[in-house]
Amino acid sequence: MQIVERGKKMDIEIKEEASLVKIIINGDIEMMTIKSFKQKLFEIGQQIDKDIEIDLANVDYIDSSGVGVLISLLKLQKKKGKELIINKVSSKVLNVLKLSSLSDVFNI
């Protein structure tokens, strides 16, 4: 799935496996792309009763709205007794999560 909003582009690749759903993000997670990003992640979280693994290796930038979506998805997964795993985090995104004291909250 490709998201293009106000000149900003993000690709979301979804791979459903037996025990989890892998979501690979390519592009920045920020205000210009957040609406479609949030909608897609919540659609997956609400419709699929599996652990979710998000690959952020190709994300160079995430703003507070993107972090907020990840926190909301984590809460949704915990309500279902499922995990949200943040995998292959780029150094820039990891720094944002560390600065906001969230690197320990997510299963990275």
C-alpha positions in Angstrom: 0.0 0.0 0.0 1.4 3.4 -0.9 0.3 6.6 0.9 0.9 9.9 -0.8 -0.4 13.0 1.1 0.6 16.6 0.3 3.7 15.5 -1.6 4.9 13.1 1.1 5.2 9.4 0.3 5.1 6.3 2.6 4.9 2.7 1.6 3.3 0.1 3.9 4.0 -3.6 3.2 1.9 -6.1 5.1 2.8 -9.8 5.5 0.5 -12.0 7.4 2.1 -15.1 8.8 0.7 -17.9 11.0 1.3 -16.3 14.4 1.9 -12.6 13.5 1.4 -9.8 11.1 4.6 -8.1 9.8 4.3 -4.4 8.8 7.2 -2.9 6.9 7.2 0.9 6.7 9.2 2.9 4.1 9.1 6.6 4.5 8.7 9.2 7.2 5.9 8.9 9.8 4.8 12.5 10.4 1.9 14.9 10.3 1.5 14.8 6.5 1.2 11.0 6.3 -0.3 10.2 9.7 -3.9 10.0 8.8 -3.6 7.1 6.4 -0.9 5.4 8.5 -3.1 5.5 11.6 -6.1 4.3 9.7 -4.2 1.3 8.2 -2.6 0.3 11.5 -5.8 0.4 13.5 -7.6 -1.5 10.8 -5.1 -4.3 11.1 -5.1 -4.1 15.0 -8.9 -4.3 15.2 -9.4 -7.0 12.5 -6.6 -9.4 13.1 -6.1 -11.2 16.4 -2.3 -11.8 16.1 0.9 -10.2 17.4 2.0 -7.3 15.2 5.7 -6.7 14.3 6.5 -3.3 12.8 9.8 -2.9 10.8 11.0 0.7 11.0 14.5 0.2 9.4 13.5 2.5 6.5 12.0 5.2 8.6 14.3 8.2 9.0 11.9 10.5 10.9 8.9 10.0 13.2 7.2 12.9 14.9 5.0 12.9 18.0 1.8 12.0 16.1 3.6 8.9 14.8 4.7 8.0 18.3 1.2 8.5 19.5 -0.2 6.1 16.9 2.3 3.4 18.0 1.4 3.9 21.7 -2.4 3.6 20.8 -1.7 0.4 18.8 0.3 -1.0 21.7 -2.6 -0.3 24.1 -5.0 -2.0 21.6 -2.7 -5.0 21.3 -2.4 -5.3 25.1 -6.2 -5.3 25.5 -6.3 -8.3 23.2 -3.5 -10.0 25.1 -1.2 -9.7 22.0 2.2 -8.1 21.5 3.4 -5.1 19.5 7.0 -5.6 18.5 9.0 -2.8 17.0 11.7 -4.3 14.9 14.8 -3.1 13.0 14.6 0.5 14.2 16.7 3.1 12.4 19.1 5.0 14.6 17.2 8.3 14.2 13.9 6.7 15.2 15.5 4.9 18.1 16.9 8.2 19.4 13.4 9.7 19.3 12.0 6.7 21.3 14.9 6.9 23.8 14.6 10.7 24.3 10.9 10.2 25.0 11.6 7.3 27.4 9.6 5.0 25.2 12.3 2.6 24.0 11.6 0.4 27.1 7.9 0.6 26.6 8.0 -1.1 23.2 9.3 -4.5 22.7 12.4 -3.4 20.6 
